[in-house]
Amino acid sequence: MKLPSLKIRNLEIKYPVIQAGMGVSIGSAELAAAVVKLGGMGTIASVGLGDPERGKTHFVEVCSGELANVIRRARSLSDNKPNLGVNIMVALSNYREIVETSVQEKVDYIISGAGLPLLLPEYVGDADIALIPVISSGRAYEVVVKTWLRKYARKPDAVIIEGPLCGGHLGFTPEMLAHPETCSMDILLKEVKEVMARYGLDHPVLAAEGVTGKEDIERFLKMGYDGVQVGTHFITTEEAGIDAKSKQVLIDASNEDIVVIKSPVGLPVRVLKTPLVKRVLEGGKEKFTCPYRCLRSCNPAKSLFCIARALLATKNGDVEHGLYMVGCRVDDVKKIYPVKEFFDALEGE
Ligand SMILES: Cc1cc2nc3c(=O)[nH]c(=O)nc-3n(C[C@H](O)[C@H](O)[C@H](O)COP(=O)(O)O)c2cc1C
């Protein structure tokens, strides 16, 4: 099948593929720029940016300043081509400032999940930026749509549905995760399409769950989706901004090493059973102080580990202390490779 292009607001994208803005630093300027140049949507991860030491005293300023630098670097690396965006988690304590920095830097789109992005249109104002919520149920989508229409007369420009098998934080209860067939991608699509019909919306719907190549994209297109968001399969690209030792952890892992634990974000999170996770599963509490207060929902006194420190450790290749978020298709992650290889394989009928 020749893959169709994708149109979101005024953006024309050659391939119906969004590179997930994975934090911390996997969605780097280098990865996002490469994806933009190859004909996809390149997404910068906005979480955990900047000098961690200076961030202890000037958290908001450091994060916003570094995000602006990363966006500028990505723009320059991609020759100012369009289809460069930012992923912003609602759970961040500096959500508003990160959105405002993205607006100032004139990104083309904002993807926002890990909570309902109810205030996003307020912070974006009338800037010409495509707004793309991430949800995991028709009910959640309806709350977003209703709020945006009522308070801001604003429609989403597309929506991403994260399924129960996807990587990172999960918008499902443990019971639903134990029975993913009850909230499968076709059921979720039907729910979202019903909401779209009720509110007269006609925009692309993207699937985020276990995409490893063209066959998976075709499967979702046949199901009725307009495109996909790819996470786990891009972690081991050469361009992803984490240490090669951490990429190797995924290559060496198998699907049997995957577990779902409770994250300080307040949601379940799918991760590899690496040393940190083994300690947490045995009831251990990591020793840490919290200088950042990066998450609204995190209570450092009760959290078993600091997710900011753990993801920074992953970035630096510290396998003992790192947290390795993944989707369900780790067996398919086999090597470190240039992201061009993924896009080259999308060519043809
Ligand atoms: C390592 C990792 C980090 C992620 N970080 C974020 C993030 O910062 N914000 C977000 O909205 N989603 C994040 N996600 C979820 C992805 O955006 C994406 O929806 C998901 O990975 C798709 O499923 P897949 O991994 O099976 O391809 C992350 C996922 C992974 C695996």
The ligand as a MOL file (V3000), in Angstrom:
LIG
                    3D

  0  0  0     0  0            999 V3000
M  V30 BEGIN CTAB
M  V30 COUNTS 31 33 0 0 0
M  V30 BEGIN ATOM
M  V30 1 C 10.6390 6.3070 26.8350 0
M  V30 2 C 9.3050 6.9230 26.6130 0
M  V30 3 C 9.1030 8.2390 26.9940 0
M  V30 4 C 7.8730 8.8580 26.7790 0
M  V30 5 N 7.7210 10.1600 27.1370 0
M  V30 6 C 6.5510 10.7860 26.8980 0
M  V30 7 C 6.4050 12.1770 27.2180 0
M  V30 8 O 7.3260 12.8500 27.7000 0
M  V30 9 N 5.1910 12.7400 26.9760 0
M  V30 10 C 4.1580 12.0220 26.4240 0
M  V30 11 O 3.0730 12.5860 26.2110 0
M  V30 12 N 4.2860 10.7150 26.0790 0
M  V30 13 C 5.4540 10.0880 26.3040 0
M  V30 14 N 5.5830 8.7650 25.9570 0
M  V30 15 C 4.4930 8.0640 25.2240 0
M  V30 16 C 4.6990 8.2610 23.7190 0
M  V30 17 O 4.4400 9.5980 23.3880 0
M  V30 18 C 3.8800 7.3390 22.7810 0
M  V30 19 O 2.5290 7.6800 22.7830 0
M  V30 20 C 4.0040 5.8650 23.0580 0
M  V30 21 O 5.3380 5.5490 23.3020 0
M  V30 22 C 3.4940 5.0490 21.8610 0
M  V30 23 O 3.5940 3.6740 22.0800 0
M  V30 24 P 4.8580 2.7930 21.6150 0
M  V30 25 O 5.9470 3.1380 22.5740 0
M  V30 26 O 4.3580 1.4120 21.7590 0
M  V30 27 O 5.2070 3.2030 20.2010 0
M  V30 28 C 6.8150 8.1270 26.1810 0
M  V30 29 C 7.0280 6.7960 25.8010 0
M  V30 30 C 8.2410 6.1950 26.0020 0
M  V30 31 C 8.4310 4.7710 25.5690 0
M  V30 END ATOM
M  V30 BEGIN BOND
M  V30 1 1 1 2
M  V30 2 1 2 3
M  V30 3 2 2 30
M  V30 4 2 3 4
M  V30 5 1 4 5
M  V30 6 1 4 28
M  V30 7 2 5 6
M  V30 8 1 6 7
M  V30 9 1 6 13
M  V30 10 2 7 8
M  V30 11 1 7 9
M  V30 12 1 9 10
M  V30 13 2 10 11
M  V30 14 1 10 12
M  V30 15 2 12 13
M  V30 16 1 13 14
M  V30 17 1 14 15
M  V30 18 1 14 28
M  V30 19 1 15 16
M  V30 20 1 16 17
M  V30 21 1 16 18
M  V30 22 1 18 19
M  V30 23 1 18 20
M  V30 24 1 20 21
M  V30 25 1 20 22
M  V30 26 1 22 23
M  V30 27 1 23 24
M  V30 28 2 24 25
M  V30 29 1 24 26
M  V30 30 1 24 27
M  V30 31 2 28 29
M  V30 32 1 29 30
M  V30 33 1 30 31
M  V30 END BOND
M  V30 END CTAB
M  END
